[in-house]
Amino acid sequence: MQITVENVSKVERRLTIVVPVNQVETLYEQKIGHLAKKVAIKGYRPGKVPKATIEQRYGEDARREALSEVMGRTLLEAMEEKKLHPVSTPQIEPKPLIPNQPLEFTAEFEVLPDIEKVNVSLTGIEKLAVEVTEEDVGRVVEQLQKQYTKWTLVDRPAQWKDRLVINFSADYEGKPDTESKTQNFPLELGSQTMLPHFEEGLLGVKVGDEKTLKLTFPADFERAESAGKPVEFAVEVKQVLEADTPEVDDAFVKKLGIKSGKVDDLKEQIKASLELERDRLVKEKLKAQVFREMLENNPLEVPKSLVAREANHIHDEIYAEHRGHDHQGHSEQEMTTFREAAKKRVTLGLLMTEYAKQADIKVDPDRVTKRIQEIAASYEHPPEVIVWLSEKERRAGIEAQVMEDQVLDRLLDGIQTTEKTMSYAELKGIQA
């Protein structure tokens, strides 16, 4: 067998394999002999059918099978001999078979890129210093109060913090916009969910009122074609409701599951939860900086097959209801976004794996166990969840997460970082 390897690109290989003709002929003869023993043809006793008759009826299929099996076997042998490890399904193309001439075929496939050394020089990394304050805790308490607020219909002019139920529609430059027509829309005055001055324009309205609001879209409005242009809203008031917001007292605290009923205990629990979320977000932002620099420092050509596979995974994460289906119905821009994100993921995965090898980083089983216990602690029956997460496939996923953390720790070890102070509200992107 003759093997020629061609580097089509950094991640593509083409094998040309020449196989002695006797390998195909020997297997072909074996198949014809096997058929002769088992096929039943009218006019012949079992096992006594002439070879010429067998070849006339089954020869074409037998030769096709022999060719396929020889190409599959010799391709595996060639890849093993040349130490090639495909990450895509080989595309096999046989050359026209000439009688009494060797079989020649090509196989094209993708392989992982060779990474000599990962460049891990990191500069300009910011480490966020974020303190959870009483104001942050108070904001969560207010959200809890809103969740338990009861709304009562009132017969009076609307005030700030009231909830209105309205019908409205919009005219853009004198032309009605049918898509904007909305029925029974709940709007809290002061929530700033509508255009500027929309809510102010409804102060003092009563049930049954109809009002026209002449407004202007902000210059930075998200729909560029509407930015800075006038708009007229026709509003009909269906209901005015007043908020009955619960006091933060012992009864309210107990309703939230704090057995002691103490407001301080509630606030401590909220603060602890916010601090966990802060730690997670700070770590994610730090990781994003490190990964961005790794991508910039290590340009890499990656196999298209891996990118396509990862793009499918990203699609299925976002559109779980489409899992396993084709991706028709998505714009080319959206699919491009999937592919770009997939390429980054694949590249980072290859770089992280290679760096772990180069730095001799092995997954820490104690950290894996701790991570499993942390995840299980958030469930109702932790022991059962621990058993479930410890099964081979799920544990492998957690090991990958822990390995990523260990690599990140090693990358950050000893580098210079700049500390940047930020409020929790800024970290979360909350408008304080």
N, C-alpha and C positions, 0 to 999 in steps of 0.2 A: 504494500500500500504506500502510495506517495502522498505527502501532505504539504501543501503550500499555504502559509498564513500571510494575509495582506491586512495591513492596518489602514482601513478606510478612513477612520478618524481616531481621535483619542479614546473613543468609547465604542467604536464599531470594528468588527473583524469579519473578514471573508476567508473562509477555508475552501481551498480547491483540493478535492480528494480523488485520487485515481486508484481504482480497485481492480485487481486481476480478474479477467473475464471468468476464470474457472470458479471463482467464489459464487458468482450469480448462477452459472450453469449447474454447479453441484447442488445448490439449494433448489433450483428449478426441477432438476431430476428427482430430488427427494419428494417434492410436492406432487409431481406427476405419479411417482411410485405409490405414494400414500393414497392418492385418488383412485388409482387402479385397483387397490385392495378393497375400497369401501363403496364405490359408486355402483349403482345397478342400472344397466342399460339393456333394454329389451333385445332379445336375440343372443345374449351372451350370458354364460354362467358367471356367478360372482368370482371376481379375481382373475377372470380370463378375458377381460376386455382388452383388445389390442392397444398398444401404446399410441399408435397413430390416431385411433378413434378418441382416446382420452385427450390427446393434444388438440385435436380438431375442436372438441367441445369446451375444454377447460384450459387450454394452453395459454391463452391471452391473460386470463385472470391469474393463473399460477405464476406466469412471468412477472406480472405487475406486483404480486405479493412478494416474490423473491427479490425484486429490485428494491421495494420499500424496506424490507427487513435488512437487506445488506447495507443500504444507505444509512438506516437508523443505527445499526450496530457499529459500522465503521466510523460514523460521525462521533459516537460516544468514545470510541477508542482513540480517535484523533484528538478530541478535546482533552482527554486524559493525558495523552502523550505530550501535548503542547501546553498543558497546565492552563487551559482556558475555562472560565466559569461563566457561562451565559446568564444574563439577567432578563433576557427576552427569549421568546420562542424562536428557534432557528428557522429561517426561511430557506428551504431546500429547493434547489433548481437543478434537475438532471440534464446533462447534455444529450443530444440525440444518440441513441444506442446504435452502434455499427456492429454487424455480425463479426464475431471472433476478435473484437477489439475491447480493450479494458473499459470498464464503466467509469465515467467521469461526472462528478457533480460538484456544485458549490453550495455552501451554507453560510448565510449571513446572520449575524446576531450582535447584540450589544453586551458589553462587559463593563465592570466598574472602572472608573479612571484610576490611574496610578497617582498616588499622592506621596511625594517624596518626604515632605515635612510640612506640618501645619504651622503657618505663621500665626503665633499667638501674642504678638506684641500689641498690647492694648493701651490706648492713650485717651485722655479726655473723658474717662468714665466718671459719672456722677453718682454718688451714693446719697439717697434722700434721707433726711432726718425729719421725721413726722411725729408730732405729739398729738395724741387724742385728748381734746380738751372738754371742759364741761359744756361748752357750746355745742360741740359735736354730739355729746350724749343727749343734750336737751333737744337737738333737732330730731333725734330718733324718738324721744318721748312724744314730741309733737306729732310725729307720723303715726305713732300708736294711738294717740288720742283721735286723730282723724279717722283711723280705721274703725274706731268704735263710736264715731259720731252718728247720732240719729238726726234725721231731717224731718221737719214738721212744716206742713203747708201753712202759710200765713197770708192774711188779707191786708197788706200794707205795701207801701213803696219799697222797692228793693234797696238794700244797703250793702256795703262792703261785707264780704264773707258769706253773703247769702248765696244759695244755689238757685239758678234759673233753669227752667226747661224751655227751650226756644225752638222755633222753626226759623230757618233763614235761607236766603239765596243771595247771589251776588250778580251785579252788572259790571262788566268791564268796558269802560269807554262807551257806555250806552247799549252794550250787547249783553243780553241775559246769558249767564253761564249755567246750563242745565246740570252740569256735573257737580256744581257747588250746592245744589239744593239739598238741604239737610232737615230732617224731621226729628223732633223730640231730643234735641241735643242738650246734655247737661253741662252747665257752665257755672263755675264758682267765681264770683266777682272778686278780683284780686289775685287770681291764679296766674294771670299773664300768659294764658295759653293761646289767645287770639292776637290779631294785629294790634299794634299800639293804638290806644284810645277807643277800642271796641268796647271793652268792659266799662270804661268810664262813661261811655255814651248810654249805658243801660242803667245807670244809677237812677233810682226814683221811679222806674217803670212798675206797673202793676199788671196783674193777670188780665189778659185780653188786649193789652196795649199793642199797637203796631208802630214801629219806629224805623225811620230811615237813617242810616249812618253813612256819612260821606267821609271816606278815609283815603289815605295814600299808602301804597306799599312802601316799606323801607327801601332805601337805596341798595342795601345789601341783602335783599330778599332772595331766598334760595332759588326761586324760579326767575332766572335772569330776564325773561321776556316781560315779566310783570314789575320788576324793580323800579321804584320811583313813580309808578303810574297810579292814577286815581282809581278807586273802586267804590261802588255804592252797595251797601247791604240793606236788604229789606228784612226786618226782624219782627216776628210775632211771639209774644210772651204767653206761654201756656201755663207755667207754674212759677210761684215764688216760694222758696223753702228756707226755713231758718235752721241754723245748726244748733244742736244740743250736744255740746262737746263735754265729755266726762271730765271731772276733776281728777287730778293725779293724787289719789288718796289710797288708804289701805285696801278698800274694796276693789278699786280699779287694779291695783298691783296684784291682788290675789287672783283676779280674773285673768291676768296674764300668766298665771302659773307660778308666781313667787309665793311659796307657802307662808313665809314670815309676814307678808303683807307690808314690808318696810320699803319705802321709796328708795332709800339708800342701797338696799340689796338689789333692787331693779336696776338702778344706775350702775352699780358695780358690774352686774351681769352684762349690761349693754356695753360698758367700756371694754370689758374683756373681749367681747365679740368684735367690737370695732378694732381693737388692737390686733386680733388675729387677721382680720381683713386687711388692715394696714400692712402687716408683715408680708402677707401674700402679694399685695399690690407693689410694695417696694421691691420685693424679690423679682416680680414679673418685669418691672421697668428696668431693673438692673440687668436682668437676663436679656431683655430686648436690646440694650446698648451693646452688650458683649457679643451677641449673635450678629448684630449689624456690622460691627467691626470685623468679626471673623469672615463674614461674607465679602466685605470690601478688601480684606487682606489676602483672601484666597480664592481668586476667580477660578471657576471650575466648570469644565464641560461635563454634563451629566447625561446619562442615558434617557432618551425620550420616552422609553417604555416605562421607566420608573416614575417619571414626571406625570405621564398619562394616568398611571395607576393611582398616584397620590392625588391627582386632580379629581378623580372619581371619588376618593375617600372624602375629600373636602366637600364636594357636592353633596354626598350622602350625609355629612355632618350637618350641613345647612338645611337640606331638604330631605329630612328623614323619611317623609312619606313617599319619596321617589327612589328609595334605596333599591338598588339592583335593576332599575329601569334605565332606558336610554335617556339622554339629556336633551332631547328635542324640546323646544319651547324657550330655551335660554338664549339671550342675545349673544352675539360674538364677543361683545365687550365683557359680558359676565363670564363667559367661558375663558377669555383671555386672563381675567382676574384670577380664576381658579388655577390656571396653568402657571401664572407668575408666582402665586402663593405656594403651589406644589413644588416648583423648581427651588424655591428658597428652603422649603422643608427638606427636600431630598439632599440638597447641597449641605445643609447644616447637619443632617443625619450622618452623611459620609465623613464630614470633617470631624464631628464629635467622636465617631467610632474610631477613626484613624488616630486622633489625638489621644484617646484613651489607651490605644495600643502603644503608641510612642511613649506615653508617660507611665505605662504599666499600671493603669488604674483598673481595679477590679471591684465589682459591685460588693458593697458591704452588707452582709446578710442581716446584721443587727439593725441597720437603718431601714432595710426592707420590712423587717418584722415590726419596727416602730411605726412605719408608714401605714402598714396594714391595720395596726391597732388604732391609729388616729382616725382612719377612715371608718372603721367599724364602730368607733365610739359615738358617731353621729346617728347610728341606727338604734332601733328599739331593742334588738336582741344581738348585741355585739359578738358573743361567742359563735353564733351561727354564721354571722357575716365573716368572721375571721377564717372559719373553715372554708367558706365559699371563695373568699379572695385568695386563699392559699393554694387553690387548685392550679395546676401547672400553667395553663394558658393565661389566667388572670394574674397570677404571680409574675409571669414574664412581663406583663405590661407595667406592673408596679416597679419591677427591677429596672426597666428602661427609664422610668421617671427618676428613680434614685440615682442611677448612673449619670443621668443628665445633671442632677444636683451636685454629684461628686466632681464631675468634670468642671462645672461652673465654679465650685469652691477652689479647685486647683488653679484654674485660670486667674481667679481673683487674688490668689495667695501671693502677697508680696508686691502687687502692682500699686501704683499711686492712684488714689481716687480723690475726687473733690466732693466735699460734703455740701449739699444744698438743702437749706431749710424750706419746708413746704407745709402748709396746713393740710389737715385731713380733708377738708372740703375741696381744696385744689387737687389733691391726689385723686379724689373720687370724681372730680369734674363737676362738683356741686356748686351752684350759685349761692354763695353765702349771703 
